[in-house]
Amino acid sequence: GDILDAELAFWKHRLGDLSVLELPTDMPRPPVWSGKGARKVKLLPEELISKLKSFSAQISATPFMTMLTAFYLLLWRYTGQEDIAAGVPIANRTRRETENIVGTFVNTLVIRSDLSGDPSVIELIERVRSEALVAFEHQDLPFEKLVEELQPERDLSYAPLIQVLFNVQNAPA
């Protein structure tokens, strides 16, 4: 009831004017999105992880937030767009009663970044940290419900709301 209404109002305000990420492609988009694509897995060296953790701690961010900022910078470099959103899978285990349940509760959060105004890297990490923390507080609304409610202009050649996903898996292999 009221909780759902509040979540919907939050996300509608946050994402109501979101535009499509115009990534350059090496060939035309197919007329209908198929979900086929590539996945890039990169294992980071321990030394780099150590430096990343140290740097992130100095600026009160997590390594995830710092890497997400770098991802946004890469997307900005390719697109020139200053308003970029990425999907982020989240475990969605915010309720104590679900802690002992076996199964997947993954939801997709849309984390938006504002790269306008020529911010420094530190300023941009602070922006991303702020946006991520607010999104984490509002993670209970299912992505499918968000799409249903926002009703973004649909084009069958790309997914609604987000065109990229960013995921960091930090569990031991």
VOTOR-497283 format. One line per field, with one value per residue (C-alpha): y negated, x negated, z; residue number from 1; residue in one letter. Coordinates in steps of 0.5 Angstrom, whole numbers. Example, Ala and Ser with C-alpha at 12.3 -4.5 7.8 and 13.67 -1.06 7.14 Angstrom:
2
yy <- c(9;2)
xx <- c(-25;-27)
zz <- c(16;14)
nr <- c(1;2)
rest <- c(A;S)
This chain:
173
yy <- c(0;-6;-3;-1;-8;-12;-7;-8;-16;-16;-12;-16;-22;-19;-16;-20;-23;-18;-18;-12;-11;-12;-7;-7;0;3;6;3;5;11;9;13;14;21;21;24;20;21;21;19;22;19;22;16;17;17;11;7;9;7;0;0;2;-3;-9;-8;-8;-14;-18;-14;-10;-2;1;2;-5;-7;-2;-4;-11;-9;-5;-11;-15;-10;-10;-18;-17;-13;-17;-24;-23;-27;-23;-16;-10;-3;3;6;13;13;19;16;19;13;17;21;27;28;29;37;38;41;38;32;26;22;15;10;3;-3;-8;-14;-18;-26;-27;-35;-41;-37;-34;-32;-24;-25;-29;-24;-18;-22;-23;-16;-14;-18;-16;-9;-9;-12;-7;-2;-5;-4;3;7;5;10;8;10;6;0;1;2;-4;-9;-6;-9;-10;-3;-1;7;6;4;6;1;-4;-1;1;4;8;7;13;14;21;21;28;32;37)
xx <- c(0;-3;-10;-9;-7;-13;-18;-14;-14;-22;-24;-19;-22;-29;-28;-22;-27;-32;-35;-37;-45;-47;-53;-57;-56;-60;-54;-47;-42;-38;-30;-29;-33;-35;-39;-45;-51;-58;-60;-67;-70;-76;-80;-84;-91;-91;-96;-91;-85;-89;-91;-83;-81;-86;-84;-77;-77;-81;-75;-69;-67;-67;-71;-65;-63;-70;-70;-63;-65;-71;-65;-61;-67;-69;-61;-62;-68;-65;-58;-59;-53;-53;-47;-48;-45;-47;-44;-47;-45;-43;-42;-35;-36;-33;-29;-31;-26;-29;-36;-35;-31;-35;-34;-36;-33;-37;-34;-36;-37;-38;-44;-44;-50;-51;-58;-56;-60;-67;-68;-74;-75;-74;-68;-65;-66;-62;-56;-56;-57;-51;-47;-48;-47;-40;-39;-40;-35;-30;-32;-25;-21;-22;-25;-20;-15;-19;-19;-11;-10;-15;-13;-19;-18;-20;-24;-25;-32;-34;-32;-28;-31;-38;-43;-49;-50;-55;-57;-63;-63;-68;-67;-73;-73)
zz <- c(0;3;2;-5;-7;-3;-7;-14;-12;-11;-17;-22;-19;-20;-27;-30;-35;-36;-43;-47;-47;-54;-54;-61;-64;-70;-73;-73;-67;-69;-70;-64;-58;-57;-50;-54;-53;-49;-42;-40;-34;-31;-25;-22;-19;-11;-11;-15;-11;-5;-7;-9;-2;1;-4;-3;4;4;1;5;-1;-2;-8;-12;-12;-14;-20;-22;-22;-27;-31;-32;-34;-39;-42;-42;-46;-51;-51;-49;-45;-38;-35;-35;-32;-30;-28;-22;-19;-12;-7;-4;2;7;11;17;15;9;11;12;6;0;-6;-11;-9;-14;-16;-21;-19;-23;-21;-25;-25;-27;-30;-32;-29;-31;-24;-21;-20;-13;-14;-18;-14;-8;-13;-15;-7;-6;-11;-10;-2;-4;-9;-4;1;-4;-7;-5;-11;-17;-23;-27;-23;-24;-32;-32;-28;-31;-38;-41;-49;-52;-57;-59;-60;-53;-46;-42;-37;-38;-43;-39;-33;-28;-23;-18;-15;-10;-7;-7;-13)
nr <- c(1;2;3;4;5;6;7;8;9;10;11;12;13;14;15;16;17;18;19;20;21;22;23;24;25;26;27;28;29;30;31;32;33;34;35;36;37;38;39;40;41;42;43;44;45;46;47;48;49;50;51;52;53;54;55;56;57;58;59;60;61;62;63;64;65;66;67;68;69;70;71;72;73;74;75;76;77;78;79;80;81;82;83;84;85;86;87;88;89;90;91;92;93;94;95;96;97;98;99;100;101;102;103;104;105;106;107;108;109;110;111;112;113;114;115;116;117;118;119;120;121;122;123;124;125;126;127;128;129;130;131;132;133;134;135;136;137;138;139;140;141;142;143;144;145;146;147;148;149;150;151;152;153;154;155;156;157;158;159;160;161;162;163;164;165;166;167;168;169;170;171;172;173)
rest <- c(G;D;I;L;D;A;E;L;A;F;W;K;H;R;L;G;D;L;S;V;L;E;L;P;T;D;M;P;R;P;P;V;W;S;G;K;G;A;R;K;V;K;L;L;P;E;E;L;I;S;K;L;K;S;F;S;A;Q;I;S;A;T;P;F;M;T;M;L;T;A;F;Y;L;L;L;W;R;Y;T;G;Q;E;D;I;A;A;G;V;P;I;A;N;R;T;R;R;E;T;E;N;I;V;G;T;F;V;N;T;L;V;I;R;S;D;L;S;G;D;P;S;V;I;E;L;I;E;R;V;R;S;E;A;L;V;A;F;E;H;Q;D;L;P;F;E;K;L;V;E;E;L;Q;P;E;R;D;L;S;Y;A;P;L;I;Q;V;L;F;N;V;Q;N;A;P;A)
